[in-house]
Amino acid sequence: MPWLEWYNALAKPAWTPAPATISTIWAILYPIVLVSFGFVFVLAFRGTIARKVAVPFGINLVANLLFMPIFSGLRNVPLAAADIVVVWATIIWCMVAVWPVRRWVAVAQVPYFVWVSLATTIQLSITMMNG
């Protein structure tokens, strides 16, 4: 079964955005993530900030990139739910870790955090509704 057909067959909360809306939101967020995360990685690599500040950013990036292969590739709804909780939690960790050294980077994560909070709620709902 094609992915979109599978996704459309899942029980979802009525307030779940359409796939096109979700794609648009990510198209807006990914440049923010790219610039802010890239900035942290460059500073950590250069030794301008402690490398431990970059750790949650690295974990978040990996978890974020794994979500779609888990959800749409493996079609593993519970594992995708666990993954998105990691994404959500590491955004908080990122903001706390970077706040003392580069506050603008922490503030730049707010839209990302708001969206992932909503996406986490949706994913957990989908998991419960299809479990």
C-alpha positions in Angstrom: 0.0 0.0 0.0 1.4 3.4 -0.9 2.5 5.6 2.1 -0.1 8.3 1.7 -2.9 5.7 1.4 -1.6 4.1 4.6 -1.4 7.4 6.3 -4.9 8.4 5.3 -6.2 5.1 6.6 -4.9 5.8 10.1 -7.3 7.1 12.7 -6.2 10.7 13.5 -7.5 13.5 15.7 -9.9 15.7 13.7 -7.6 18.7 14.2 -4.6 17.0 12.4 -3.3 19.3 9.7 -3.3 18.1 6.1 0.1 16.7 4.9 0.6 19.8 2.7 0.3 22.0 5.8 2.7 19.9 7.7 5.2 20.1 4.8 4.8 23.9 4.7 5.5 24.2 8.4 8.6 22.1 8.1 9.7 24.2 5.1 9.6 27.2 7.3 11.2 25.6 10.4 14.1 23.7 8.7 16.0 26.9 7.7 15.8 28.1 11.3 17.0 24.7 12.5 19.8 24.6 9.9 21.1 28.1 10.8 20.8 27.8 14.6 22.1 24.2 14.9 24.8 24.8 12.3 26.0 27.8 14.4 26.2 25.7 17.5 28.1 22.9 15.8 30.6 25.4 14.3 31.2 27.1 17.6 31.6 23.7 19.4 34.0 22.5 16.7 36.1 25.7 17.0 36.1 25.4 20.8 34.2 28.7 21.2 31.6 27.0 23.3 31.8 23.7 25.2 31.2 20.7 23.1 28.7 19.4 25.6 26.4 22.3 24.5 26.2 20.7 21.1 25.3 17.2 22.4 21.5 17.8 22.6 21.5 19.5 19.2 23.2 16.4 17.7 20.8 14.0 19.4 17.8 16.1 18.3 19.1 16.2 14.7 19.4 12.4 14.5 16.0 11.8 16.1 14.4 14.4 13.8 15.9 12.8 10.7 14.9 9.3 11.8 11.2 10.2 12.4 10.0 9.9 8.8 11.9 6.7 8.0 10.4 5.1 11.2 6.9 6.5 10.6 6.5 6.3 6.9 9.2 3.7 5.9 8.8 1.2 8.7 5.2 2.3 9.4 6.0 1.8 13.1 3.6 4.1 14.8 4.7 3.3 18.4 8.4 3.7 17.6 7.7 7.0 15.8 5.9 8.2 19.0 8.9 7.3 21.1 11.2 9.1 18.6 9.1 12.3 18.5 9.2 12.4 22.3 13.0 12.3 22.1 12.8 15.2 19.5 10.5 17.2 21.8 12.6 16.6 25.0 15.9 17.4 23.3 14.6 20.8 22.1 14.1 21.7 25.7 17.6 20.4 26.5 19.0 22.4 23.6 17.4 25.6 24.8 18.6 25.1 28.4 22.2 24.1 27.3 22.6 27.0 24.9 20.9 29.7 26.9 24.0 30.7 29.0 26.2 31.1 25.9 24.0 32.1 23.0 20.5 33.2 24.0 19.4 34.0 20.5 19.9 30.3 19.6 17.6 29.3 22.5 15.0 31.8 21.4 15.2 30.7 17.8 14.1 27.2 19.0 10.7 28.5 20.2 8.8 28.0 16.9 10.4 24.6 16.5 9.4 23.7 20.1 5.8 24.9 19.6 5.4 22.9 16.4 7.0 19.8 17.8 4.8 20.1 20.9 1.7 20.0 18.6 3.2 17.2 16.4 4.0 15.2 19.5 0.5 15.5 20.7 -0.8 14.4 17.3 1.6 11.5 17.1 0.8 10.3 20.6 -2.9 10.6 19.7 -2.4 8.6 16.5 -0.5 6.0 18.4 -3.3 5.6 21.0 -6.0 5.6 18.3 -4.3 2.9 16.2 -2.9 0.8 19.0 
